[in-house]
Amino acid sequence: MEASGFDVVVVGGGNAALSAALSAAEAGAKVALLERAPEEKRGGNSRFTGGGFRMVHHGAQDIKRIVPDLSDADIARTDFGEYSAEDYLDDLGRVTQYFIDPDLADTLVHNSTDTVHWLMGRGVKFLPNYGRQAYNHEGRFKFFGGVVIYANGGGAGLVESEYKAAAAHGVMIHYAARATGIVRGKGGVEGIRSIRDGAEETIARRAIVLACGGFESNREWRSRYLGPGWDMAKVRGTRYNTGDGIRMALDIGAQSYGQWSGAHAVAWERYANDFGDVDGQHSAGYRHSYPFGLMVNANGERFVDEGADFRNYTYAKYGRAVLAQPGGYAWQVFDAQALPLLRDEYKMRGATKVRAVSIEELAAKMEDVDATGFLKTVRDYNAAVRRDVKFDPNIKDGKATVGLALNKSNWANTMEKAPFEAYSVGCGITFTFGGLKIDTKGHVLDIEDAPIAGLYAAGELVGGLFYFNYPGSAGLMAGAVFGRIAGRSAGTFALKR
Ligand SMILES: Cc1cc2nc3c(=O)[nH]c(=O)nc-3n(C[C@H](O)[C@H](O)[C@H](O)COP(=O)(O)OP(=O)(O)OC[C@H]3O[C@@H](n4cnc5c(N)ncnc54)[C@H](O)[C@@H]3O)c2cc1C
């Protein structure tokens, strides 16, 4: 095995890996990072994100500490609300049906705000997410779904700042470098195998942090673990997350953990490319305004409660619901009352969309939807809408339908004002939920829950955090929290070894 002057190798090039690399370097270790993607495509799914971070906060003063430029006028026109540790834990528990690992949940929640400040100290700038996480309703913004801040420049801005900080911390970055295996000896991990410039090499390392994503971009594993039909899902982000880190760790005895049949998946432009493209308009696929409309399948029937909760708490599970429909597609339908609320992506090029001046004309234009079934759905829905309740997009307004087999719980405006628009969606997978078991120090655990000496993990490939669903913007936060912890543990361990 070739020797090297580095103590720690971090595998991956997204937010979790960069957080780990920074933290290991701050612990005093010499750090090398392997990013499978070429430099121009670096950054993993993290780069594709909107940059939202879900953290604990107690209102305007906490936000002002993170966004020092926030003006008094901004504060006066905004209700930032409060998001306590209890709220965060409740949300994580509720959306995961209480399967979430309580120790991991606790660690995520109680380190969230501090880790945002830590990232700020390393050059990441944050802003309040007006427009996406708060609507202007009657002159006032109210943040609604537990998320206030996002990284300046979105995911691209985030990873750019993190790469800059990594370089300043002396982290050696290798691009187009794919880790393929871990060498395990008596005392724990001893080295890493990788392919660089087409050649295999094995290099000695004292500690390894795996932060190289889930298996969402592996078509075969998707069908194998998520189930039939998942090979047809579109990948919203990077093409490089094929489960390598998970496989390498399992090969040396790590424990599989979490929901291997589960994934974060959304309603996504039906004819999107197979993978996201950092150079193109990758965000054009988002179709997240369904709480203000209806979603129907090929039979013209509704199949989810579009208004069950704020989008942040339903979007990550509705991709699976779409995939389960006949043909694996659906249409999102809006009338003139909802059109001003549609997110910008609905207006971008590439949307599979029809527009009409009557609902009958719309039905005829949605060629692969049973028109009779759809018109009946709309009639029944309109008749069931509570007209006595006022619509308000910033709160769960209770404007519901009554008496349908599948009611809409909030934001149920009637579907009756022309013009009408409908958008065809399929399933877009974001990331997978199953992975490795870690402890709260970031150690990868073996089948007996014992740490594998020198092996750490963070980010998407950690299992046990998300089951069935996911609260929006917890992914970047988890990657930063556990990346920071794993990097610190790896750095400290490597220096002692
Ligand atoms: C379109 C989109 C929008 C999103 N929006 C948000 C949001 O606003 N907020 C939020 O919290 N989350 C969001 N997410 C989820 C978020 O992207 C993930 O939770 C998070 O980025 C995962 O970070 P990570 O570092 O674990 O993985 P990634 O950022 O995917 O990084 C994995 C890295 O590993 C590299 N890699 C893979 N295999 C190997 C190998 N064998 N050797 C070396 N390197 C390898 C990849 O090239 C990549 O650089 C979004 C995701 C998508 C796709």
The ligand as an SDF file (V2000), in Angstrom:
LIG
                    3D

 53 58  0  0  0  0  0  0  0  0999 V2000
  -32.9120   19.3720   -6.5710 C   0  0  0  0  0  0  0  0  0  0  0  0
  -32.6140   19.1890   -5.1040 C   0  0  0  0  0  0  0  0  0  0  0  0
  -32.9740   20.1750   -4.1900 C   0  0  0  0  0  0  0  0  0  0  0  0
  -32.7260   20.0090   -2.8250 C   0  0  0  0  0  0  0  0  0  0  0  0
  -33.0020   21.0380   -1.9640 N   0  0  0  0  0  0  0  0  0  0  0  0
  -32.6240   20.9330   -0.6690 C   0  0  0  0  0  0  0  0  0  0  0  0
  -32.7060   22.0510    0.2370 C   0  0  0  0  0  0  0  0  0  0  0  0
  -33.0460   23.1780   -0.1500 O   0  0  0  0  0  0  0  0  0  0  0  0
  -32.3650   21.8500    1.5360 N   0  0  0  0  0  0  0  0  0  0  0  0
  -31.8960   20.6400    1.9890 C   0  0  0  0  0  0  0  0  0  0  0  0
  -31.6210   20.5090    3.1840 O   0  0  0  0  0  0  0  0  0  0  0  0
  -31.7580   19.5970    1.1420 N   0  0  0  0  0  0  0  0  0  0  0  0
  -32.0870   19.7180   -0.1490 C   0  0  0  0  0  0  0  0  0  0  0  0
  -31.8970   18.6540   -0.9950 N   0  0  0  0  0  0  0  0  0  0  0  0
  -31.3350   17.4030   -0.4270 C   0  0  0  0  0  0  0  0  0  0  0  0
  -29.8170   17.5760   -0.2770 C   0  0  0  0  0  0  0  0  0  0  0  0
  -29.2500   17.7210   -1.5470 O   0  0  0  0  0  0  0  0  0  0  0  0
  -29.1310   16.4250    0.4010 C   0  0  0  0  0  0  0  0  0  0  0  0
  -29.7810   16.0930    1.5870 O   0  0  0  0  0  0  0  0  0  0  0  0
  -27.6890   16.8040    0.7450 C   0  0  0  0  0  0  0  0  0  0  0  0
  -27.1610   17.6450   -0.2310 O   0  0  0  0  0  0  0  0  0  0  0  0
  -26.8330   15.5910    0.8410 C   0  0  0  0  0  0  0  0  0  0  0  0
  -25.5020   15.9950    1.0400 O   0  0  0  0  0  0  0  0  0  0  0  0
  -24.3480   14.9500    0.9310 P   0  0  0  0  0  0  0  0  0  0  0  0
  -23.0770   15.7150    1.0740 O   0  0  0  0  0  0  0  0  0  0  0  0
  -24.6080   13.7960    1.8070 O   0  0  0  0  0  0  0  0  0  0  0  0
  -24.4560   14.3580   -0.5580 O   0  0  0  0  0  0  0  0  0  0  0  0
  -24.0730   15.0350   -1.9370 P   0  0  0  0  0  0  0  0  0  0  0  0
  -24.1270   16.5020   -1.8730 O   0  0  0  0  0  0  0  0  0  0  0  0
  -24.8800   14.3690   -2.9900 O   0  0  0  0  0  0  0  0  0  0  0  0
  -22.5560   14.6560   -2.1190 O   0  0  0  0  0  0  0  0  0  0  0  0
  -22.1410   13.3390   -2.4250 C   0  0  0  0  0  0  0  0  0  0  0  0
  -20.8030   13.4510   -3.1030 C   0  0  0  0  0  0  0  0  0  0  0  0
  -20.1770   12.1800   -3.1690 O   0  0  0  0  0  0  0  0  0  0  0  0
  -19.5240   12.0560   -4.4300 C   0  0  0  0  0  0  0  0  0  0  0  0
  -19.3120   10.6060   -4.6490 N   0  0  0  0  0  0  0  0  0  0  0  0
  -20.2290    9.6420   -4.8990 C   0  0  0  0  0  0  0  0  0  0  0  0
  -19.6140    8.4440   -4.9950 N   0  0  0  0  0  0  0  0  0  0  0  0
  -18.2910    8.6640   -4.8030 C   0  0  0  0  0  0  0  0  0  0  0  0
  -17.1280    7.8360   -4.7850 C   0  0  0  0  0  0  0  0  0  0  0  0
  -17.2170    6.5130   -4.9870 N   0  0  0  0  0  0  0  0  0  0  0  0
  -15.9210    8.3990   -4.5670 N   0  0  0  0  0  0  0  0  0  0  0  0
  -15.7920    9.7490   -4.3630 C   0  0  0  0  0  0  0  0  0  0  0  0
  -16.8700   10.5790   -4.3710 N   0  0  0  0  0  0  0  0  0  0  0  0
  -18.0850   10.0360   -4.5800 C   0  0  0  0  0  0  0  0  0  0  0  0
  -20.4570   12.7490   -5.3840 C   0  0  0  0  0  0  0  0  0  0  0  0
  -19.8000   13.1100   -6.5680 O   0  0  0  0  0  0  0  0  0  0  0  0
  -20.8660   13.9690   -4.5290 C   0  0  0  0  0  0  0  0  0  0  0  0
  -19.9150   14.9900   -4.6540 O   0  0  0  0  0  0  0  0  0  0  0  0
  -32.1320   18.8050   -2.3600 C   0  0  0  0  0  0  0  0  0  0  0  0
  -31.7350   17.8270   -3.2830 C   0  0  0  0  0  0  0  0  0  0  0  0
  -31.9650   18.0190   -4.6450 C   0  0  0  0  0  0  0  0  0  0  0  0
  -31.4950   16.9590   -5.6130 C   0  0  0  0  0  0  0  0  0  0  0  0
  1  2  1  0
  2  3  1  0
  2 52  2  0
  3  4  2  0
  4  5  1  0
  4 50  1  0
  5  6  2  0
  6  7  1  0
  6 13  1  0
  7  8  2  0
  7  9  1  0
  9 10  1  0
 10 11  2  0
 10 12  1  0
 12 13  2  0
 13 14  1  0
 14 15  1  0
 14 50  1  0
 15 16  1  0
 16 17  1  0
 16 18  1  0
 18 19  1  0
 18 20  1  0
 20 21  1  0
 20 22  1  0
 22 23  1  0
 23 24  1  0
 24 25  2  0
 24 26  1  0
 24 27  1  0
 27 28  1  0
 28 29  2  0
 28 30  1  0
 28 31  1  0
 31 32  1  0
 32 33  1  0
 33 34  1  0
 33 48  1  0
 34 35  1  0
 35 36  1  0
 35 46  1  0
 36 37  1  0
 36 45  1  0
 37 38  2  0
 38 39  1  0
 39 40  1  0
 39 45  2  0
 40 41  1  0
 40 42  2  0
 42 43  1  0
 43 44  2  0
 44 45  1  0
 46 47  1  0
 46 48  1  0
 48 49  1  0
 50 51  2  0
 51 52  1  0
 52 53  1  0
M  END
$$$$
